[in-house]
């Protein structure tokens, strides 16, 4: 039996003035899946991800999360985001708060936990990403890879039903990328549902249940990694993947 759909985008369109960046996008993510979104710059990948948790409101279409249309005006978006984690390109940590406070803040403000309980949950999340030993450090004292792992811990701490990753390694020096991907792999092994915009083709090929290729604001392909990364894809996709395929 197929697992239930946890997140669904239905006919999503997004316009910025006269510029249409998403043009009728449909995607589905089931519980326990890791779905990667790849494609050239400007294809609409990050816009789609931001529409999924309403950081950007779609011009048209529906976002269905856990059976609820969250694009309705009556939806409590803070409650939705408690169950839909987000990991950003640029970490988005509070520079004046130490690591523990960055992770525990949402637990206290959104989850309404007391300080001691919030800190305990935060420490458990930091342990999962191998950052518990940096609990008292401030973001400026951390490498980019360490900051991103704290960002992942912040999302994990809320025990969400899905985590959205918006190119989580794009701001990192190459030698720091592997530590972040290792954390994401461990989340995958624990069954976390993830929707990942990425330019790390090896990660998308090796760990995804499905890969979505976007081009020009539409879903140009949506299939298993074996199909996407074979030489059988459409010409535009083969062109995009050519360097990766040639390196294999």
N, CA, C and O of each residue as an XYZ file, in Angstrom:
992
protein
N       0.837     -1.190      0.000
C       0.000      0.000      0.000
C       0.882      1.255      0.000
O       1.863      1.339      0.740
N       0.514      2.224     -0.843
C       1.269      3.463     -0.889
C       1.043      4.282      0.378
O      -0.061      4.317      0.921
N       2.096      4.932      0.835
C       1.960      5.812      1.996
C       1.191      7.061      1.602
O       1.104      7.411      0.425
N       0.639      7.723      2.603
C      -0.227      8.860      2.299
C       0.582     10.057      1.811
O       1.757     10.213      2.143
N      -0.072     10.892      1.020
C       0.546     12.120      0.518
C       0.572     13.137      1.653
O      -0.470     13.454      2.228
N       1.752     13.645      1.976
C       1.881     14.615      3.053
C       1.901     16.044      2.521
O       1.468     16.972      3.204
N       2.411     16.218      1.282
C       2.479     17.563      0.693
C       2.164     17.464     -0.788
O       2.708     16.620     -1.500
N       1.278     18.338     -1.239
C       0.886     18.332     -2.645
C       0.737     19.769     -3.140
O       0.046     20.582     -2.527
N       1.388     20.063     -4.244
C       1.209     21.338     -4.946
C       0.345     21.069     -6.168
O       0.644     20.184     -6.969
N      -0.730     21.840     -6.304
C      -1.702     21.598     -7.366
C      -1.811     22.838     -8.256
O      -2.302     23.881     -7.825
N      -1.346     22.711     -9.504
C      -1.470     23.769    -10.509
C      -0.955     25.113     -9.987
O      -1.626     26.138    -10.106
N       0.243     25.087     -9.411
C       0.798     26.298     -8.803
C       1.350     27.227     -9.880
O       2.162     26.840    -10.720
N       0.878     28.460     -9.820
C       1.427     29.529    -10.642
C       1.930     30.634     -9.719
O       1.329     30.926     -8.685
N       3.044     31.238    -10.114
C       3.600     32.342     -9.341
C       4.119     33.408    -10.292
O       4.975     33.147    -11.137
N       3.578     34.629    -10.137
C       3.977     35.759    -10.954
C       4.638     36.817    -10.081
O       4.203     37.078     -8.959
N       5.687     37.417    -10.611
C       6.268     38.624    -10.031
C       6.050     39.736    -11.059
O       6.845     39.898    -11.985
N       4.989     40.484    -10.893
C       4.618     41.448    -11.919
C       4.267     40.729    -13.204
O       3.387     39.868    -13.221
N       4.949     41.077    -14.271
C       4.689     40.443    -15.572
C       5.495     39.168    -15.784
O       5.349     38.498    -16.806
N       6.346     38.833    -14.815
C       7.199     37.650    -14.957
C       6.551     36.446    -14.285
O       6.304     36.467    -13.080
N       6.277     35.403    -15.051
C       5.719     34.163    -14.494
C       6.864     33.182    -14.252
O       7.525     32.750    -15.196
N       7.098     32.830    -12.982
C       8.212     31.939    -12.642
C       7.751     30.505    -12.408
O       8.555     29.577    -12.498
N       6.481     30.313    -12.112
C       5.902     28.967    -11.999
C       4.636     28.946    -12.838
O       3.795     29.840    -12.735
N       4.506     27.925    -13.666
C       3.402     27.919    -14.633
C       2.679     26.573    -14.618
O       2.847     25.751    -15.519
N       1.874     26.367    -13.580
C       1.066     25.153    -13.506
C       1.833     23.956    -12.996
O       1.838     22.902    -13.631
N       2.489     24.110    -11.842
C       3.332     23.052    -11.287
C       2.512     22.134    -10.388
O       1.751     22.597     -9.538
N       2.674     20.834    -10.585
C       2.051     19.812     -9.736
C       3.144     18.897     -9.188
O       3.942     18.350     -9.950
N       3.176     18.733     -7.868
C       4.093     17.758     -7.261
C       3.394     17.093     -6.090
O       2.450     17.643     -5.521
N       3.863     15.908     -5.735
C       3.373     15.188     -4.558
C       4.551     14.599     -3.807
O       5.499     14.097     -4.412
N       4.486     14.663     -2.489
C       5.489     14.030     -1.632
C       4.759     13.167     -0.625
O       3.881     13.644      0.093
N       5.128     11.879     -0.572
C       4.500     10.955      0.362
C       5.330     10.822      1.631
O       6.527     11.113      1.637
N       4.690     10.385      2.694
C       5.387     10.188      3.965
C       6.611      9.299      3.778
O       6.536      8.246      3.146
N       7.732      9.732      4.333
C       8.951      8.936      4.286
C       9.759      9.082      3.022
O      10.842      8.506      2.919
N       9.264      9.841      2.043
C       9.985     10.021      0.785
C      11.042     11.118      0.906
O      10.906     12.059      1.688
N      12.094     10.968      0.110
C      13.011     12.061     -0.161
C      12.871     12.372     -1.646
O      13.206     11.555     -2.504
N      12.371     13.563     -1.927
C      12.175     14.011     -3.305
C      13.121     15.176     -3.559
O      13.080     16.184     -2.853
N      13.972     15.035     -4.569
C      14.909     16.090     -4.932
C      14.379     16.860     -6.135
O      13.803     16.282     -7.056
N      14.584     18.173     -6.108
C      14.227     19.041     -7.231
C      15.517     19.599     -7.809
O      16.283     20.258     -7.106
N      15.757     19.340     -9.075
C      16.949     19.830     -9.755
C      16.514     20.653    -10.965
O      15.347     20.649    -11.356
N      17.483     21.359    -11.546
C      17.193     22.147    -12.735
C      18.088     23.362    -12.806
O      18.750     23.701    -11.825
N      18.119     24.028    -13.952
C      18.989     25.194    -14.120
C      18.547     26.366    -13.259
O      17.412     26.409    -12.785
N      19.451     27.316    -13.063
C      19.110     28.534    -12.335
C      17.953     29.243    -13.042
O      17.900     29.309    -14.270
N      17.031     29.768    -12.236
C      15.892     30.476    -12.807
C      14.755     29.596    -13.254
O      13.798     30.080    -13.858
N      14.839     28.302    -12.970
C      13.785     27.387    -13.424
C      12.572     27.365    -12.499
O      11.550     26.765    -12.832
N      12.679     28.019    -11.329
C      11.536     28.097    -10.422
C      11.632     27.192     -9.215
O      10.667     27.085     -8.457
N      12.767     26.532     -9.007
C      12.902     25.550     -7.928
C      12.675     26.175     -6.545
O      11.830     25.712     -5.778
N      13.430     27.220     -6.239
C      13.317     27.844     -4.920
C      11.974     28.535     -4.748
O      11.419     28.538     -3.649
N      11.446     29.118     -5.808
C      10.119     29.743     -5.726
C       9.063     28.711     -5.370
O       8.170     28.984     -4.567
N       9.160     27.528     -5.963
C       8.218     26.468     -5.638
C       8.321     26.072     -4.171
O       7.307     25.917     -3.490
N       9.553     25.909     -3.685
C       9.739     25.514     -2.292
C       9.154     26.559     -1.347
O       8.511     26.215     -0.355
N       9.379     27.831     -1.656
C       8.883     28.905     -0.802
C       7.367     29.025     -0.882
O       6.729     29.463      0.076
N       6.792     28.645     -2.003
C       5.326     28.600     -2.093
C       4.759     27.473     -1.227
O       3.650     27.579     -0.704
N       5.531     26.393     -1.081
C       5.024     25.244     -0.334
C       4.761     25.576      1.126
O       3.845     25.012      1.725
N       5.548     26.486      1.720
C       5.253     26.867      3.102
C       4.813     28.316      3.218
O       4.836     28.908      4.297
N       4.405     28.883      2.066
C       3.797     30.221      1.989
C       4.729     31.344      2.401
O       4.266     32.425      2.766
N       6.051     31.107      2.349
C       6.965     32.246      2.406
C       6.739     33.120      1.181
O       6.924     34.336      1.227
N       6.338     32.487      0.089
C       5.806     33.180     -1.084
C       4.392     32.646     -1.298
O       4.177     31.434     -1.317
N       3.439     33.548     -1.459
C       2.067     33.091     -1.682
C       1.847     32.863     -3.169
O       2.099     33.762     -3.972
N       1.379     31.672     -3.553
C       1.137     31.412     -4.978
C       0.143     32.401     -5.576
O      -0.794     32.837     -4.907
N       0.354     32.744     -6.822
C      -0.612     33.582     -7.537
C      -1.895     32.802     -7.785
O      -2.990     33.364     -7.760
N      -1.751     31.508     -8.022
C      -2.904     30.626     -8.233
C      -2.489     29.208     -7.879
O      -1.304     28.875     -7.864
N      -3.494     28.373     -7.591
C      -3.246     26.981     -7.255
C      -3.389     26.724     -5.764
O      -3.674     27.635     -4.988
N      -3.189     25.481     -5.378
C      -3.363     25.057     -3.986
C      -2.119     24.337     -3.481
O      -1.444     23.620     -4.221
N      -1.838     24.549     -2.204
C      -0.857     23.745     -1.488
C      -1.629     22.941     -0.442
O      -2.244     23.508      0.462
N      -1.589     21.620     -0.576
C      -2.286     20.738      0.363
C      -1.243     20.095      1.261
O      -0.378     19.354      0.795
N      -1.334     20.386      2.561
C      -0.376     19.836      3.515
C      -1.125     19.002      4.543
O      -1.989     19.502      5.263
N      -0.779     17.725      4.596
C      -1.417     16.805      5.535
C      -2.941     16.859      5.416
O      -3.663     16.838      6.412
N      -3.403     16.929      4.171
C      -4.841     16.901      3.888
C      -5.553     18.234      3.971
O      -6.765     18.287      3.762
N      -4.843     19.318      4.270
C      -5.463     20.626      4.451
C      -4.938     21.616      3.412
O      -3.735     21.695      3.167
N      -5.854     22.365      2.807
C      -5.470     23.413      1.875
C      -4.950     24.603      2.669
O      -5.731     25.357      3.250
N      -3.629     24.770      2.693
C      -3.051     25.813      3.541
C      -3.015     27.171      2.850
O      -2.572     28.155      3.442
N      -3.479     27.234      1.600
C      -3.558     28.530      0.932
C      -4.824     29.281      1.316
O      -4.987     30.435      0.917
N      -5.719     28.671      2.071
C      -6.920     29.377      2.534
C      -6.538     30.458      3.542
O      -5.618     30.272      4.338
N      -7.243     31.583      3.508
C      -6.927     32.721      4.375
C      -7.116     32.409      5.849
O      -6.518     33.067      6.701
N      -7.933     31.421      6.161
C      -8.235     31.122      7.566
C      -7.205     30.213      8.233
O      -7.300     29.947      9.431
N      -6.232     29.738      7.475
C      -5.253     28.794      8.019
C      -4.260     29.518      8.932
O      -3.794     30.614      8.620
N      -3.947     28.880     10.066
C      -2.933     29.384     10.985
C      -1.567     28.957     10.456
O      -1.140     27.821     10.665
N      -0.886     29.872      9.770
C       0.353     29.504      9.087
C       1.460     29.164     10.080
O       2.336     28.360      9.760
N       1.445     29.750     11.272
C       2.458     29.408     12.275
C       2.323     27.947     12.711
O       3.322     27.264     12.936
N       1.092     27.484     12.827
C       0.866     26.076     13.179
C       1.353     25.170     12.054
O       1.944     24.120     12.304
N       1.102     25.579     10.822
C       1.558     24.800      9.666
C       3.079     24.697      9.664
O       3.634     23.615      9.472
N       3.746     25.824      9.878
C       5.212     25.840      9.802
C       5.860     25.094     10.957
O       7.027     24.713     10.873
N       5.109     24.883     12.037
C       5.636     24.061     13.126
C       5.803     22.623     12.677
O       6.644     21.891     13.197
N       4.981     22.219     11.688
C       5.016     20.848     11.190
C       5.715     20.718      9.841
O       5.816     19.623      9.289
N       6.198     21.848      9.314
C       6.882     21.864      8.025
C       8.179     22.639      8.201
O       8.204     23.862      8.067
N       9.259     21.917      8.503
C      10.535     22.576      8.745
C      11.113     23.154      7.465
O      10.758     22.740      6.361
N      12.021     24.128      7.634
C      12.657     24.765      6.487
C      14.126     24.995      6.794
O      14.474     25.522      7.851
N      14.983     24.598      5.868
C      16.417     24.838      5.968
C      16.809     25.698      4.775
O      16.558     25.331      3.627
N      17.427     26.848      5.051
C      17.683     27.857      4.037
C      19.111     27.776      3.492
O      19.975     27.112      4.065
N      19.335     28.461      2.381
C      20.678     28.538      1.798
C      21.643     29.258      2.733
O      22.787     28.838      2.905
N      21.171     30.341      3.331
C      22.062     31.243      4.071
C      21.969     31.070      5.585
O      22.317     31.990      6.325
N      21.509     29.918      6.060
C      21.513     29.509      7.465
C      20.447     30.231      8.298
O      19.702     29.586      9.036
N      20.366     31.585      8.184
C      19.345     32.368      8.895
C      19.360     32.160     10.398
O      18.304     32.097     11.028
N      20.547     32.053     10.974
C      20.666     31.973     12.429
C      20.703     33.382     13.009
O      21.121     34.329     12.344
N      20.256     33.508     14.269
C      20.319     34.798     14.947
C      21.739     34.995     15.488
O      22.179     34.230     16.346
N      22.462     36.010     14.999
C      23.874     36.144     15.378
C      24.106     36.464     16.848
O      25.188     36.199     17.373
N      23.090     37.039     17.529
C      23.249     37.427     18.932
C      22.872     36.312     19.903
O      22.987     36.474     21.118
N      22.419     35.172     19.356
C      22.051     34.033     20.200
C      23.048     32.905     19.992
O      23.536     32.694     18.882
N      23.350     32.178     21.071
C      24.248     31.036     20.906
C      23.504     29.875     20.243
O      22.304     29.958     19.979
N      24.225     28.814     19.985
C      23.673     27.679     19.246
C      22.448     27.105     19.941
O      21.418     26.882     19.305
N      22.556     26.868     21.227
C      21.433     26.284     21.966
C      20.209     27.187     21.898
O      19.093     26.704     21.705
N      20.406     28.487     22.054
C      19.279     29.420     22.024
C      18.662     29.493     20.632
O      17.444     29.618     20.503
N      19.495     29.417     19.578
C      18.959     29.425     18.221
C      18.029     28.242     17.977
O      16.994     28.383     17.324
N      18.400     27.078     18.501
C      17.599     25.876     18.266
C      16.380     25.829     19.172
O      15.326     25.341     18.765
N      16.510     26.330     20.396
C      15.407     26.222     21.361
C      14.369     27.333     21.218
O      13.266     27.220     21.755
N      14.713     28.413     20.495
C      13.816     29.568     20.434
C      12.422     29.209     19.924
O      11.421     29.558     20.550
N      12.356     28.510     18.784
C      11.049     28.154     18.224
C      10.305     27.179     19.132
O       9.077     27.206     19.199
N      11.039     26.323     19.826
C      10.396     25.389     20.753
C       9.688     26.139     21.873
O       8.635     25.712     22.347
N      10.263     27.244     22.288
C       9.659     28.037     23.358
C       8.555     28.954     22.834
O       7.490     29.071     23.441
N       8.824     29.604     21.694
C       7.876     30.600     21.188
C       6.702     29.976     20.429
O       5.563     30.429     20.545
N       6.998     28.934     19.655
C       5.951     28.291     18.849
C       5.431     27.033     19.540
O       4.222     26.809     19.611
N       6.352     26.216     20.049
C       5.944     24.982     20.716
C       5.477     25.169     22.141
O       4.909     24.257     22.742
N       5.721     26.371     22.694
C       5.270     26.722     24.047
C       5.863     25.811     25.123
O       5.217     25.535     26.133
N       7.089     25.348     24.903
C       7.752     24.543     25.921
C       8.440     25.455     26.928
O       8.834     26.573     26.599
N       8.578     24.976     28.138
C       9.363     25.689     29.128
C      10.833     25.656     28.761
O      11.250     24.867     27.913
N      11.628     26.520     29.405
C      13.032     26.646     29.034
C      13.791     25.337     29.182
O      14.541     24.950     28.286
N      13.605     24.656     30.299
C      14.357     23.422     30.540
C      13.990     22.351     29.520
O      14.872     21.675     28.988
N      12.705     22.191     29.243
C      12.268     21.179     28.278
C      12.730     21.543     26.869
O      13.170     20.677     26.113
N      12.627     22.834     26.515
C      13.065     23.277     25.195
C      14.557     23.030     25.014
O      14.991     22.589     23.949
N      15.337     23.311     26.044
C      16.782     23.088     25.950
C      17.110     21.605     25.811
O      18.040     21.236     25.094
N      16.349     20.759     26.493
C      16.587     19.320     26.404
C      16.292     18.806     24.995
O      17.051     18.006     24.448
N      15.183     19.270     24.411
C      14.835     18.862     23.046
C      15.871     19.403     22.059
O      16.278     18.711     21.126
N      16.289     20.648     22.280
C      17.289     21.257     21.397
C      18.604     20.496     21.443
O      19.238     20.284     20.410
N      19.015     20.084     22.637
C      20.261     19.332     22.756
C      20.166     17.990     22.041
O      21.142     17.540     21.441
N      19.018     17.355     22.098
C      18.835     16.089     21.386
C      18.981     16.300     19.874
O      19.600     15.496     19.177
N      18.397     17.399     19.385
C      18.510     17.702     17.957
C      19.949     18.035     17.579
O      20.428     17.613     16.527
N      20.637     18.785     18.429
C      22.037     19.117     18.152
C      22.916     17.868     18.166
O      23.878     17.772     17.404
N      22.585     16.926     19.024
C      23.330     15.669     19.062
C      23.171     14.916     17.738
O      24.123     14.310     17.249
N      21.973     14.956     17.165
C      21.719     14.266     15.894
C      22.597     14.809     14.769
O      22.943     14.075     13.843
N      22.958     16.089     14.844
C      23.756     16.684     13.772
C      25.207     16.912     14.201
O      25.958     17.634     13.546
N      25.584     16.279     15.317
C      26.965     16.329     15.825
C      27.405     17.760     16.130
O      28.517     18.167     15.794
N      26.507     18.520     16.777
C      26.837     19.898     17.141
C      26.575     20.194     18.615
O      26.591     21.357     19.019
N      26.335     19.166     19.420
C      26.055     19.393     20.837
C      27.242     20.053     21.539
O      27.057     20.827     22.478
N      28.444     19.752     21.091
C      29.638     20.314     21.742
C      29.797     21.807     21.476
O      30.627     22.462     22.106
N      29.004     22.356     20.542
C      29.067     23.786     20.223
C      27.859     24.548     20.785
O      27.535     25.632     20.302
N      27.207     23.999     21.779
C      25.968     24.589     22.293
C      26.127     26.040     22.732
O      25.186     26.824     22.603
N      27.291     26.413     23.247
C      27.504     27.760     23.764
C      28.156     28.707     22.767
O      28.351     29.885     23.069
N      28.492     28.208     21.588
C      29.133     29.048     20.574
C      28.099     29.927     19.877
O      26.911     29.608     19.851
N      28.566     31.027     19.317
C      27.703     31.916     18.546
C      27.944     31.660     17.059
O      29.019     31.198     16.677
N      26.939     31.962     16.210
C      27.083     31.652     14.786
C      28.374     32.166     14.161
O      28.965     31.489     13.319
N      28.818     33.355     14.564
C      30.031     33.918     14.005
C      31.288     33.138     14.340
O      32.334     33.344     13.725
N      31.192     32.246     15.308
C      32.330     31.416     15.692
C      32.338     30.065     14.991
O      33.218     29.241     15.239
N      31.368     29.836     14.122
C      31.209     28.542     13.459
C      31.550     28.638     11.978
O      31.431     29.701     11.368
N      31.973     27.521     11.413
C      32.132     27.441      9.963
C      30.751     27.417      9.306
O      29.735     27.218      9.973
N      30.732     27.624      7.994
C      29.463     27.571      7.278
C      28.778     26.224      7.417
O      27.562     26.160      7.599
N      29.554     25.143      7.334
C      28.979     23.809      7.479
C      28.383     23.589      8.856
O      27.330     22.966      8.992
N      29.062     24.104      9.882
C      28.533     23.985     11.241
C      27.262     24.799     11.401
O      26.311     24.345     12.037
N      27.233     26.003     10.828
C      26.024     26.818     10.907
C      24.847     26.118     10.227
O      23.723     26.150     10.727
N      25.114     25.489      9.090
C      24.021     24.819      8.397
C      23.521     23.617      9.195
O      22.324     23.329      9.199
N      24.422     22.922      9.863
C      23.983     21.790     10.690
C      23.137     22.276     11.865
O      22.203     21.590     12.280
N      23.457     23.450     12.401
C      22.598     24.037     13.440
C      21.230     24.385     12.845
O      20.197     24.187     13.485
N      21.236     24.903     11.621
C      19.968     25.192     10.951
C      19.119     23.942     10.770
O      17.897     23.990     10.912
N      19.760     22.828     10.457
C      19.036     21.562     10.322
C      18.514     21.118     11.687
O      17.383     20.645     11.797
N      19.338     21.268     12.729
C      18.898     20.906     14.081
C      17.675     21.723     14.483
O      16.751     21.195     15.101
N      17.668     22.996     14.139
C      16.524     23.852     14.459
C      15.238     23.326     13.810
O      14.172     23.345     14.424
N      15.352     22.862     12.572
C      14.177     22.306     11.894
C      13.777     20.965     12.500
O      12.591     20.705     12.705
N      14.757     20.115     12.787
C      14.480     18.775     13.328
C      13.853     18.853     14.715
O      13.012     18.025     15.065
N      14.261     19.849     15.510
C      13.827     19.934     16.909
C      12.315     20.020     17.037
O      11.754     19.552     18.028
N      11.652     20.606     16.060
C      10.193     20.753     16.127
C       9.462     19.464     15.741
O       8.232     19.417     15.750
N      10.224     18.418     15.401
C       9.644     17.132     15.005
C       8.603     17.314     13.894
O       7.454     16.896     14.039
N       9.014     17.940     12.788
C       8.046     18.235     11.722
C       7.658     16.991     10.938
O       8.304     15.948     11.036
N       6.592     17.122     10.161
C       6.156     16.034      9.301
C       6.934     16.009      7.992
O       6.961     14.990      7.302
N       7.567     17.128      7.652
C       8.399     17.217      6.459
C       9.396     18.349      6.673
O       9.102     19.315      7.378
N      10.571     18.232      6.068
C      11.530     19.333      6.063
C      11.807     19.710      4.611
O      12.082     18.850      3.774
N      11.729     21.005      4.327
C      12.065     21.543      3.026
C      13.489     22.092      3.076
O      13.828     22.858      3.977
N      14.312     21.708      2.125
C      15.697     22.175      2.052
C      15.871     22.987      0.774
O      15.642     22.480     -0.324
N      16.277     24.254      0.919
C      16.474     25.119     -0.241
C      17.968     25.264     -0.522
O      18.627     26.145      0.029
N      18.497     24.394     -1.383
C      19.918     24.375     -1.743
C      20.801     24.533     -0.502
O      21.539     25.512     -0.388
N      20.730     23.585      0.420
C      21.384     23.744      1.719
C      22.904     23.779      1.678
O      23.534     24.154      2.667
N      23.507     23.396      0.556
C      24.975     23.406      0.475
C      25.511     24.491     -0.450
O      26.724     24.587     -0.639
N      24.636     25.311     -1.034
C      25.090     26.237     -2.080
C      25.988     27.345     -1.544
O      26.799     27.890     -2.292
N      25.859     27.690     -0.254
C      26.672     28.769      0.318
C      27.946     28.255      0.982
O      28.674     29.024      1.609
N      28.218     26.954      0.847
C      29.342     26.346      1.561
C      30.561     26.169      0.665
O      30.441     25.940     -0.539
N      31.742     26.280      1.282
C      32.955     25.895      0.579
C      32.893     24.391      0.286
O      32.316     23.637      1.070
N      33.476     23.951     -0.822
C      33.354     22.540     -1.214
C      33.733     21.549     -0.124
O      33.097     20.503      0.002
N      34.766     21.861      0.673
C      35.201     20.904      1.684
C      34.223     20.780      2.847
O      34.337     19.859      3.656
N      33.251     21.708      2.939
C      32.275     21.663      4.028
C      30.967     20.980      3.623
O      30.123     20.677      4.467
N      30.815     20.745      2.329
C      29.552     20.202      1.827
C      29.272     18.810      2.377
O      28.135     18.498      2.733
N      30.298     17.976      2.448
C      30.086     16.571      2.801
C      29.494     16.407      4.193
O      28.707     15.488      4.419
N      29.859     17.285      5.140
C      29.340     17.143      6.500
C      27.839     17.405      6.544
O      27.117     16.750      7.296
N      27.365     18.356      5.746
C      25.931     18.653      5.700
C      25.179     17.533      4.994
O      24.114     17.118      5.450
N      25.723     17.044      3.892
C      25.070     15.939      3.185
C      25.005     14.685      4.052
O      24.046     13.918      3.964
N      26.026     14.473      4.893
C      26.011     13.313      5.784
C      24.868     13.409      6.789
O      24.224     12.407      7.101
N      24.619     14.608      7.291
C      23.498     14.810      8.215
C      22.175     14.526      7.506
O      21.294     13.871      8.062
N      22.044     15.020      6.280
C      20.811     14.788      5.525
C      20.630     13.303      5.235
O      19.510     12.793      5.262
N      21.719     12.619      4.961
C      21.642     11.165      4.737
C      21.162     10.459      5.998
O      20.360      9.529      5.913
N      21.637     10.883      7.163
C      21.216     10.239      8.406
C      19.734     10.493      8.669
O      19.038      9.614      9.177
N      19.248     11.678      8.330
C      17.809     11.958      8.460
C      17.013     11.050      7.531
O      15.957     10.534      7.897
N      17.531     10.866      6.341
C      16.882      9.976      5.369
C      16.781      8.554      5.926
O      15.753      7.891      5.791
N      17.861      8.104      6.549
C      17.878      6.746      7.095
C      16.924      6.592      8.265
O      16.466      5.485      8.546
N      16.617      7.684      8.951
C      15.657      7.636     10.061
C      14.226      7.846      9.603
O      13.307      7.862     10.421
N      14.030      8.008      8.296
C      12.672      8.072      7.754
C      12.073      9.459      7.665
O      10.866      9.587      7.465
N      12.888     10.517      7.809
C      12.361     11.865      7.691
C      11.887     12.135      6.265
O      12.589     11.809      5.308
N      10.713     12.720      6.117
C      10.198     13.125      4.816
C      10.877     14.433      4.418
O      10.895     15.388      5.194
N      11.440     14.475      3.194
C      12.209     15.643      2.785
C      11.923     16.018      1.333
O      11.800     15.159      0.460
N      11.824     17.312      1.106
C      11.754     17.874     -0.247
C      12.964     18.790     -0.385
O      13.080     19.784      0.331
N      13.866     18.453     -1.307
C      15.189     19.076     -1.345
C      15.458     19.692     -2.706
O      15.525     18.989     -3.714
N      15.613     21.021     -2.731
C      16.150     21.685     -3.919
C      17.668     21.612     -3.819
O      18.249     22.080     -2.840
N      18.309     21.032     -4.820
C      19.748     20.800     -4.704
C      20.441     20.864     -6.056
O      19.842     20.590     -7.096
N      21.726     21.233     -6.018
C      22.579     21.113     -7.204
C      23.609     20.005     -6.988
O      24.520     19.836     -7.798
N      23.465     19.246     -5.891
C      24.354     18.113     -5.615
C      23.774     16.878     -6.313
O      22.926     16.173     -5.766
N      24.250     16.641     -7.520
C      23.649     15.598     -8.346
C      23.880     14.200     -7.782
O      23.017     13.331     -7.910
N      25.034     13.975     -7.159
C      25.288     12.666     -6.564
C      24.306     12.370     -5.441
O      23.807     11.251     -5.327
N      24.030     13.370     -4.613
C      23.048     13.218     -3.535
C      21.678     12.891     -4.121
O      21.013     11.957     -3.673
N      21.258     13.665     -5.128
C      19.938     13.440     -5.735
C      19.836     12.041     -6.334
O      18.808     11.378     -6.199
N      20.893     11.597     -6.991
C      20.873     10.277     -7.644
C      20.868      9.142     -6.625
O      20.127      8.171     -6.781
N      21.690      9.259     -5.582
C      21.924      8.128     -4.690
C      20.886      7.985     -3.577
O      20.648      6.876     -3.100
N      20.266      9.091     -3.157
C      19.413      9.035     -1.968
C      17.942      9.315     -2.220
O      17.110      9.044     -1.354
N      17.602      9.848     -3.378
C      16.210     10.230     -3.630
C      15.339      9.032     -3.971
O      15.789      8.062     -4.582
N      14.079      9.127     -3.558
C      13.071      8.195     -4.065
C      12.620      8.636     -5.449
O      12.408      7.813     -6.339
N      12.477      9.950     -5.618
C      12.118     10.513     -6.922
C      12.897     11.805     -7.129
O      13.289     12.474     -6.173
N      13.110     12.136     -8.387
C      13.780     13.379     -8.764
C      12.867     14.142     -9.717
O      12.357     13.593    -10.694
N      12.676     15.418     -9.407
C      11.888     16.311    -10.255
C      12.844     17.250    -10.975
O      13.653     17.927    -10.342
N      12.748     17.289    -12.296
C      13.553     18.209    -13.091
C      12.656     19.352    -13.539
O      11.667     19.144    -14.241
N      13.024     20.586    -13.116
C      12.256     21.767    -13.500
C      13.007     22.569    -14.539
O      14.235     22.659    -14.519
N      12.247     23.147    -15.441
C      12.838     23.992    -16.486
C      11.773     24.984    -16.942
O      10.663     24.591    -17.303
N      12.112     26.259    -16.924
C      11.183     27.277    -17.408
C       9.899     27.372    -16.618
O       8.851     27.702    -17.171
N       9.970     27.084    -15.320
C       8.787     27.239    -14.476
C       7.802     26.098    -14.516
O       6.697     26.214    -13.986
N       8.185     24.983    -15.141
C       7.305     23.811    -15.192
C       8.098     22.571    -14.788
O       9.329     22.579    -14.799
N       7.383     21.509    -14.433
C       8.007     20.218    -14.173
C       8.209     19.523    -15.513
O       7.253     19.083    -16.152
N       9.473     19.432    -15.928
C       9.787     18.829    -17.229
C       9.932     17.317    -17.125
O       9.765     16.612    -18.120
N      10.245     16.805    -15.920
C      10.357     15.362    -15.700
C      10.188     15.090    -14.217
O      10.578     15.900    -13.376
N       9.605     13.945    -13.906
C       9.360     13.535    -12.522
C       9.411     12.014    -12.504
O       8.457     11.345    -12.901
N      10.551     11.466    -12.033
C      10.713     10.019    -12.146
C      11.742      9.532    -11.135
O      12.252     10.314    -10.332
N      12.038      8.262    -11.178
C      13.045      7.686    -10.292
C      14.425      8.200    -10.691
O      14.621      8.616    -11.833
N      15.385      8.178     -9.764
C      16.746      8.603    -10.128
C      17.325      7.819    -11.290
O      18.026      8.383    -12.131
N      17.039      6.515    -11.348
C      17.591      5.705    -12.437
C      17.162      6.239    -13.797
O      17.960      6.282    -14.734
N      15.914      6.640    -13.903
C      15.416      7.162    -15.180
C      15.969      8.557    -15.442
O      16.439      8.848    -16.542
N      15.911      9.419    -14.429
C      16.357     10.804    -14.607
C      17.832     10.859    -14.993
O      18.219     11.643    -15.860
N      18.654     10.033    -14.353
C      20.095     10.103    -14.566
C      20.590      9.118    -15.632
O      21.793      8.899    -15.773
N      19.670      8.539    -16.364
C      20.071      7.721    -17.500
C      20.247      8.629    -18.712
O      20.017      9.836    -18.630
N      20.645      8.060    -19.809
C      20.798      8.848    -21.040
C      19.498      8.896    -21.830
O      19.485      9.320    -22.985
N      18.392      8.456    -21.202
C      17.133      8.358    -21.925
C      16.232      9.579    -21.739
O      15.150      9.648    -22.323
N      16.679     10.549    -20.922
C      15.842     11.714    -20.668
C      15.695     12.598    -21.897
O      16.308     12.352    -22.936
N      14.864     13.639    -21.759
C      14.685     14.554    -22.879
C      15.968     15.363    -23.113
O      16.861     15.387    -22.267
N      16.043     16.015    -24.260
C      17.285     16.680    -24.665
C      17.687     17.773    -23.691
O      18.870     17.919    -23.382
N      16.716     18.550    -23.199
C      17.032     19.643    -22.266
C      17.622     19.083    -20.980
O      18.575     19.644    -20.438
N      17.067     17.990    -20.492
C      17.563     17.386    -19.276
C      18.942     16.782    -19.489
O      19.809     16.896    -18.623
N      19.150     16.149    -20.618
C      20.472     15.574    -20.921
C      21.524     16.663    -20.979
O      22.650     16.469    -20.523
N      21.161     17.816    -21.541
C      22.094     18.932    -21.623
C      22.459     19.438    -20.236
O      23.626     19.713    -19.957
N      21.456     19.562    -19.361
C      21.700     20.032    -18.001
C      22.590     19.062    -17.223
O      23.459     19.480    -16.459
N      22.363     17.766    -17.427
C      23.085     16.748    -16.665
C      24.376     16.289    -17.341
O      25.075     15.425    -16.812
N      24.696     16.854    -18.495
C      25.773     16.300    -19.315
C      27.102     16.225    -18.574
O      27.805     15.220    -18.673
N      27.458     17.273    -17.832
C      28.753     17.240    -17.147
C      28.774     16.163    -16.075
O      29.759     15.440    -15.923
N      27.662     16.063    -15.323
C      27.602     15.036    -14.290
C      27.662     13.651    -14.919
O      28.399     12.790    -14.438
N      26.900     13.420    -15.985
C      26.862     12.107    -16.620
C      28.228     11.748    -17.208
O      28.634     10.586    -17.189
N      28.928     12.750    -17.727
C      30.238     12.491    -18.322
C      31.296     12.159    -17.272
O      32.298     11.508    -17.568
N      31.053     12.625    -16.014
C      32.011     12.366    -14.952
C      31.833     10.983    -14.316
O      32.709     10.523    -13.584
N      30.733     10.335    -14.584
C      30.442      9.043    -13.948
C      31.344      7.952    -14.489
O      31.240      6.800    -14.068
